Amino acid sequence: MDRCSPQDYLCPHCYDHAPEAHGPCTGCGTERLTPGLASDGGKLCADCADGLGDFTCERCGREARRYRRGVRGQCVPAERLGELLDDGTGSIRAELRPLFDALRKRAARRAR
């Protein structure tokens, strides 16, 4: 497989995997999501790779590929369950809380 270069468009493989790459940023040295490519082929965080956008989950604050309304894949099941089991006030119905917790944990394990 060819390695994409920073001056070229990303190939479909690299484009698909970029929002899942974590490690040290060659620009600032922080350990975080590194979807960008440096001119030397190193990985860059979204801040150092200008214009890549925001990868922060609006639910938990972690960096990852965002799916539904800015929420990362591991948080989507909990969000959907919360909507389904809502008591009308934005909270999970008390009698359904154990079910919610069990399903959320199971879904989070499968989403990894």
C-alpha positions in Angstrom: 0.0 0.0 0.0 1.3 3.5 -0.9 1.9 5.9 1.9 0.1 9.2 1.5 2.2 12.3 1.5 1.2 15.6 3.3 1.0 17.5 0.0 -1.4 15.0 -1.6 -4.9 14.1 -0.9 -5.3 11.2 1.5 -6.1 7.8 0.0 -9.4 6.3 1.1 -7.6 4.0 3.6 -5.7 6.8 5.3 -8.7 9.1 5.2 -10.9 6.4 6.9 -8.3 5.7 9.6 -7.0 9.2 10.4 -9.7 10.0 13.0 -8.7 6.8 14.9 -5.0 7.4 15.1 -3.7 8.2 18.6 -0.1 8.9 19.6 2.4 11.7 20.2 2.1 14.7 17.9 5.3 15.6 16.1 4.3 19.2 16.2 3.7 19.8 19.9 4.6 16.5 21.5 1.2 15.9 23.2 -0.3 12.4 23.3 -3.7 12.7 21.6 -5.6 12.1 18.4 -3.2 12.5 15.5 -5.2 12.7 12.2 -2.8 15.0 10.4 0.4 14.4 8.5 3.6 16.5 8.9 5.8 17.3 6.0 8.3 14.7 7.3 5.6 12.0 7.4 5.0 12.3 11.2 1.6 12.5 12.8 0.0 15.8 13.8 -2.8 16.6 16.2 -5.8 18.6 14.9 -4.4 21.8 16.4 -1.0 21.5 14.7 -2.6 20.3 11.4 -4.5 23.5 10.6 -8.0 23.1 9.2 -8.7 19.5 10.1 -11.6 20.4 12.3 -12.7 19.4 15.8 -12.7 15.8 16.8 -13.9 16.3 20.4 -17.0 14.3 21.4 -19.8 16.6 22.6 -20.9 14.1 25.1 -17.7 13.0 26.9 -15.0 15.4 25.7 -12.7 12.8 24.3 -11.1 13.1 20.9 -12.3 10.5 18.3 -14.2 10.1 15.1 -17.5 11.7 15.6 -20.7 10.1 14.4 -24.1 11.2 15.5 -24.4 15.0 16.1 -20.8 15.3 17.2 -20.8 12.3 19.4 -18.1 9.6 19.2 -19.1 6.0 18.5 -18.6 4.7 22.0 -21.0 7.4 23.3 -23.8 7.0 20.7 -25.4 3.9 22.3 -25.8 5.7 25.7 -27.2 8.7 23.9 -29.8 6.7 22.0 -30.7 4.6 25.1 -31.1 7.8 27.1 -33.6 9.1 24.5 -35.6 5.8 24.5 -35.7 5.5 28.3 -36.3 9.2 29.0 -38.9 9.9 31.7 -39.9 13.2 29.9 -37.6 15.4 31.9 -34.3 14.4 30.2 -33.5 11.8 32.9 -33.7 8.0 32.7 -36.8 6.6 34.4 -35.7 5.3 37.9 -37.0 1.8 37.4 -35.2 1.6 34.0 -31.8 2.8 35.3 -30.4 -0.7 35.9 -31.4 -1.7 32.4 -29.8 1.5 31.0 -26.5 0.9 32.9 -26.3 -2.7 31.8 -27.0 -2.0 28.1 -24.7 1.1 28.0 -21.8 -0.9 29.4 -22.3 -3.7 27.0 -22.7 -1.4 24.0 -19.5 0.5 25.0 -17.5 -2.7 25.1 -18.7 -3.7 21.6 -18.1 -0.3 20.1 -14.3 -0.5 20.7 
